[in-house]
Amino acid sequence: MTGVDPAMEWRRRYTTLQGGLRVLRRAGFRDHIEVVATQFPEIPVSEALPGDLVVIDADDDPDPGPALGVMQGAAIYVLRPDGLGLMPRNVAARAFRVT
């Protein structure tokens, strides 16, 4: 969307969620949410537009914890273990403007 790949330096360096978190921690980040927070400006969730990134609580997933999704109007696209899923907009806890 922006012409820049913000995750380029981490691509092909892990194959699992835990491996990805390990790579990010070695780079000085707590998690994937912190990486996004350093690359995109945080905005109020109420101002999130289609294409903006949002943080949701994913406690019901096999790997609980915060997850990232992509805002799309009244819904949020999320990647789930079984494929692409939709969550309602009101579950977003934080939002970041993708510019």
N, CA, C and O of each residue as an XYZ file, in Angstrom:
396
protein
N       0.821     -1.190      0.000
C       0.000      0.000      0.000
C       0.867      1.258      0.000
O       0.498      2.266     -0.601
N       2.023      1.200      0.676
C       2.860      2.391      0.792
C       4.060      2.362     -0.139
O       4.733      3.378     -0.317
N       4.333      1.208     -0.734
C       5.515      1.078     -1.569
C       6.764      0.717     -0.773
O       7.843      0.565     -1.346
N       6.623      0.580      0.537
C       7.739      0.215      1.414
C       7.331     -1.032      2.193
O       6.204     -1.122      2.681
N       8.240     -1.988      2.309
C       7.971     -3.199      3.079
C       8.543     -3.008      4.480
O       9.751     -3.153      4.669
N       7.704     -2.684      5.467
C       8.220     -2.397      6.809
C       8.766     -3.617      7.540
O       9.402     -3.472      8.584
N       8.531     -4.806      7.016
C       9.026     -6.026      7.669
C      10.139     -6.698      6.868
O      10.487     -7.848      7.137
N      10.697     -5.995      5.895
C      11.679     -6.601      4.997
C      12.858     -7.242      5.737
O      13.297     -8.333      5.373
N      13.370     -6.571      6.771
C      14.565     -7.105      7.436
C      14.294     -8.392      8.206
O      15.239     -9.083      8.588
N      13.019     -8.736      8.447
C      12.708     -9.948      9.195
C      12.187    -11.079      8.315
O      12.022    -12.203      8.788
N      11.931    -10.800      7.068
C      11.400    -11.842      6.181
C      12.389    -12.995      6.031
O      13.601    -12.797      5.944
N      11.830    -14.210      6.004
C      12.576    -15.457      5.803
C      13.562    -15.757      6.938
O      14.485    -16.551      6.757
N      13.376    -15.133      8.097
C      14.269    -15.390      9.226
C      13.599    -16.227     10.307
O      14.207    -16.504     11.341
N      12.346    -16.634     10.079
C      11.627    -17.453     11.051
C      10.534    -18.242     10.339
O      10.132    -17.896      9.228
N      10.063    -19.290     10.977
C       9.005    -20.102     10.384
C       7.822    -20.297     11.330
O       6.784    -20.813     10.914
N       7.959    -19.896     12.589
C       6.878    -20.042     13.559
C       6.641    -18.714     14.274
O       7.470    -17.807     14.205
N       5.519    -18.608     14.953
C       5.226    -17.414     15.733
C       6.305    -17.189     16.791
O       6.805    -16.075     16.944
N       6.660    -18.237     17.512
C       7.689    -18.099     18.545
C       9.034    -17.702     17.944
O       9.756    -16.890     18.522
N       9.372    -18.268     16.788
C      10.613    -17.898     16.115
C      10.608    -16.441     15.688
O      11.623    -15.753     15.797
N       9.463    -15.969     15.202
C       9.339    -14.567     14.807
C       9.497    -13.629     15.984
O      10.163    -12.600     15.876
N       8.888    -13.977     17.114
C       9.037    -13.149     18.317
C      10.486    -13.137     18.798
O      10.979    -12.108     19.260
N      11.163    -14.266     18.693
C      12.572    -14.342     19.081
C      13.425    -13.404     18.223
O      14.293    -12.703     18.745
N      13.181    -13.390     16.912
C      13.916    -12.500     16.003
C      13.658    -11.038     16.364
O      14.587    -10.232     16.396
N      12.396    -10.696     16.635
C      12.077     -9.309     16.998
C      12.722     -8.913     18.321
O      13.212     -7.792     18.460
N      12.727     -9.811     19.284
C      13.343     -9.501     20.587
C      14.844     -9.286     20.448
O      15.413     -8.412     21.101
N      15.480    -10.077     19.604
C      16.920     -9.863     19.360
C      17.179     -8.505     18.727
O      18.249     -7.925     18.908
N      16.205     -8.001     17.989
C      16.331     -6.677     17.357
C      15.952     -5.549     18.321
O      16.019     -4.373     17.963
N      15.552     -5.914     19.550
C      15.261     -4.908     20.560
C      13.787     -4.567     20.744
O      13.455     -3.614     21.448
N      12.903     -5.338     20.116
C      11.470     -5.086     20.238
C      10.830     -6.111     21.168
O      11.249     -7.267     21.216
N       9.826     -5.683     21.895
C       9.091     -6.586     22.791
C       8.252     -7.574     21.968
O       8.190     -8.763     22.280
N       7.610     -7.059     20.915
C       6.749     -7.894     20.078
C       6.420     -7.174     18.775
O       6.940     -6.090     18.513
N       5.566     -7.770     17.966
C       5.196     -7.208     16.668
C       4.409     -5.905     16.808
O       4.449     -5.057     15.916
N       3.706     -5.747     17.906
C       2.965     -4.506     18.137
C       3.937     -3.342     18.322
O       3.714     -2.247     17.805
N       5.005     -3.586     19.057
C       6.004     -2.528     19.263
C       6.687     -2.147     17.945
O       6.998     -0.976     17.731
N       6.919     -3.106     17.077
C       7.497     -2.805     15.761
C       6.578     -1.855     14.994
O       7.031     -0.849     14.448
N       5.293     -2.179     14.957
C       4.321     -1.336     14.254
C       4.279      0.055     14.868
O       4.205      1.052     14.150
N       4.326      0.124     16.204
C       4.263      1.417     16.894
C       5.468      2.295     16.584
O       5.382      3.516     16.708
N       6.588      1.701     16.183
C       7.759      2.506     15.824
C       7.732      2.952     14.365
O       8.484      3.844     13.973
N       6.866      2.332     13.561
C       6.861      2.626     12.127
C       5.656      3.421     11.637
O       5.699      4.027     10.566
N       4.573      3.418     12.431
C       3.356      4.099     12.014
C       2.823      4.941     13.166
O       2.923      4.526     14.320
N       2.260      6.110     12.884
C       1.732      6.951     13.960
C       0.467      6.335     14.575
O      -0.417      5.849     13.870
N       0.412      6.372     15.905
C      -0.784      5.871     16.587
C      -1.882      6.923     16.498
O      -1.628      8.121     16.620
N      -3.092      6.454     16.285
C      -4.269      7.325     16.158
C      -5.378      6.771     17.051
O      -5.315      5.607     17.448
N      -6.385      7.572     17.374
C      -7.538      7.021     18.090
C      -8.230      5.955     17.237
O      -8.350      6.106     16.022
N      -8.675      4.901     17.871
C      -9.363      3.829     17.145
C     -10.544      4.380     16.359
O     -10.829      3.910     15.258
N     -11.228      5.364     16.909
C     -12.399      5.934     16.236
C     -12.042      6.602     14.908
O     -12.923      6.820     14.076
N     -10.758      6.930     14.695
C     -10.322      7.573     13.453
C      -9.721      6.600     12.445
O      -9.287      7.017     11.371
N      -9.690      5.307     12.775
C      -9.088      4.320     11.878
C      -9.881      4.217     10.579
O     -11.109      4.126     10.577
N      -9.142      4.235      9.484
C      -9.717      4.146      8.141
C      -9.369      2.795      7.521
O      -8.478      2.102      8.013
N     -10.059      2.415      6.448
C      -9.685      1.183      5.756
C      -8.193      1.196      5.390
O      -7.688      2.166      4.826
N      -7.511      0.109      5.720
C      -6.080     -0.018      5.461
C      -5.214      0.279      6.666
O      -4.040     -0.091      6.679
N      -5.757      0.935      7.680
C      -4.985      1.183      8.897
C      -4.848     -0.115      9.689
O      -5.679     -1.015      9.570
N      -3.798     -0.202     10.490
C      -3.571     -1.374     11.331
C      -4.200     -1.164     12.695
O      -4.180     -0.058     13.236
N      -4.755     -2.223     13.243
C      -5.352     -2.153     14.570
C      -4.868     -3.331     15.412
O      -4.508     -4.386     14.890
N      -4.870     -3.126     16.711
C      -4.495     -4.160     17.666
C      -5.775     -4.701     18.279
O      -6.652     -3.948     18.701
N      -5.860     -6.025     18.319
C      -6.998     -6.667     18.980
C      -6.464     -7.666     19.992
O      -5.339     -8.150     19.866
N      -7.268     -7.970     20.989
C      -6.929     -8.992     21.967
C      -7.305    -10.335     21.369
O      -8.445    -10.529     20.949
N      -6.372    -11.251     21.325
C      -6.615    -12.551     20.696
C      -6.564    -13.678     21.721
O      -6.009    -14.741     21.444
N      -7.131    -13.458     22.888
C      -7.061    -14.459     23.955
C      -7.733    -15.775     23.615
O      -7.442    -16.787     24.251
N      -8.627    -15.795     22.630
C      -9.297    -17.046     22.286
C      -8.530    -17.869     21.259
O      -8.923    -18.994     20.953
N      -7.446    -17.325     20.724
C      -6.627    -18.061     19.757
C      -5.737    -19.061     20.482
O      -5.535    -18.949     21.691
N      -5.199    -20.046     19.746
C      -4.258    -20.989     20.356
C      -3.008    -20.284     20.900
O      -2.417    -20.741     21.878
N      -2.610    -19.189     20.280
C      -1.466    -18.395     20.737
C      -2.002    -17.068     21.256
O      -2.025    -16.082     20.519
N      -2.437    -17.026     22.524
C      -3.080    -15.812     23.032
C      -2.145    -14.617     23.075
O      -0.922    -14.754     23.108
N      -2.744    -13.470     23.073
C      -1.989    -12.224     23.135
C      -2.514    -11.258     22.112
O      -3.438    -11.574     21.362
N      -1.929    -10.079     22.076
C      -2.410     -9.094     21.108
C      -2.073     -9.515     19.679
O      -1.032    -10.118     19.418
N      -2.966     -9.186     18.776
C      -2.777     -9.495     17.362
C      -3.013     -8.235     16.548
O      -3.667     -7.299     17.007
N      -2.480     -8.222     15.345
C      -2.698     -7.108     14.429
C      -3.752     -7.491     13.401
O      -3.832     -8.641     12.968
N      -4.549     -6.518     13.025
C      -5.522     -6.710     11.972
C      -5.518     -5.481     11.072
O      -4.879     -4.473     11.375
N      -6.231     -5.580      9.978
C      -6.343     -4.471      9.032
C      -7.785     -3.976      9.045
O      -8.717     -4.737      8.785
N      -7.953     -2.700      9.349
C      -9.286     -2.101      9.400
C      -9.889     -2.083      8.007
O      -9.222     -1.755      7.026
N     -11.158     -2.441      7.939
C     -11.893     -2.394      6.677
C     -13.325     -1.994      6.978
O     -14.216     -2.841      7.038
N     -13.541     -0.704      7.166
C     -14.895     -0.223      7.450
C     -15.404     -0.687      8.799
O     -14.817     -0.365      9.831
N     -16.497     -1.444      8.798
C     -17.102     -1.912     10.045
C     -16.462     -3.190     10.567
O     -16.860     -3.694     11.618
N     -15.491     -3.714      9.862
C     -14.860     -4.971     10.252
C     -13.339     -4.849     10.221
O     -12.776     -3.908      9.661
N     -12.707     -5.824     10.837
C     -11.244     -5.914     10.862
C     -10.867     -7.266     10.269
O     -11.362     -8.303     10.711
N      -9.995     -7.255      9.273
C      -9.459     -8.500      8.741
C      -8.346     -8.983      9.657
O      -7.449     -8.218     10.012
N      -8.406    -10.252     10.037
C      -7.373    -10.847     10.882
C      -6.953    -12.180     10.281
O      -7.747    -12.866      9.638
N      -5.700    -12.533     10.499
C      -5.199    -13.832     10.068
C      -5.331    -14.786     11.240
O      -4.762    -14.556     12.307
N      -6.072    -15.841     11.038
C      -6.301    -16.844     12.083
C      -5.607    -18.134     11.668
O      -5.247    -18.285     10.501
N      -5.412    -19.061     12.590
C      -4.765    -20.332     12.223
C      -5.477    -21.057     11.079
O      -4.842    -21.790     10.320
N      -6.790    -20.857     10.953
C      -7.538    -21.535      9.903
C      -7.787    -20.660      8.676
O      -8.552    -21.044      7.792
N      -7.155    -19.493      8.611
C      -7.305    -18.630      7.441
C      -7.723    -17.221      7.816
O      -7.583    -16.806      8.966
N      -8.233    -16.496      6.849
C      -8.636    -15.111      7.054
C      -9.947    -15.053      7.821
O     -10.888    -15.788      7.525
N      -9.996    -14.166      8.814
C     -11.201    -14.006      9.606
C     -11.621    -12.547      9.676
O     -10.876    -11.653      9.276
N     -12.806    -12.323     10.182
C     -13.324    -10.970     10.375
C     -13.690    -10.783     11.840
O     -14.237    -11.682     12.479
N     -13.383     -9.614     12.355
C     -13.739     -9.240     13.723
C     -14.502     -7.918     13.631
O     -14.277     -7.144     12.701
N     -15.394     -7.651     14.573
C     -16.085     -6.363     14.554
C     -15.144     -5.226     14.937
O     -14.219     -5.416     15.726
N     -15.378     -4.081     14.392
C     -14.539     -2.903     14.629
C     -14.399     -2.571     16.111
O     -13.356     -2.074     16.535
N     -15.420     -2.834     16.892
C     -15.394     -2.423     18.296
C     -14.431     -3.223     19.168
O     -14.287     -2.909     20.349
N     -13.768     -4.247     18.628
C     -12.792     -4.996     19.429
C     -11.386     -4.380     19.345
O     -10.480     -4.813     20.057
N     -11.204     -3.393     18.494
C      -9.883     -2.767     18.346
C      -9.513     -1.996     19.608
O     -10.309     -1.216     20.131
N      -8.293     -2.227     20.090
C      -7.806     -1.550     21.295
C      -6.887     -0.373     20.964
O      -6.834      0.608     21.706
N      -6.171     -0.477     19.854
C      -5.253      0.578     19.402
C      -5.321      0.620     17.887
O      -5.755     -0.339     17.248
N      -4.888      1.742     17.314
C      -4.885      1.870     15.851
C      -3.661      2.653     15.405
O      -3.162      3.518     16.125
N      -3.184      2.334     14.199
C      -2.020      2.993     13.613
C      -2.337      3.364     12.177
O      -2.834      2.539     11.410
N      -2.049      4.603     11.814
C      -2.313      5.100     10.463
C      -1.230      4.591      9.519
O      -0.039      4.798      9.751
N      -1.652      3.935      8.472
C      -0.733      3.469      7.438
C      -0.719      4.543      6.353
O      -1.709      4.760      5.655
N       0.418      5.200      6.232
C       0.515      6.308      5.270
C       1.578      6.046      4.235
O       1.794      6.873      3.349
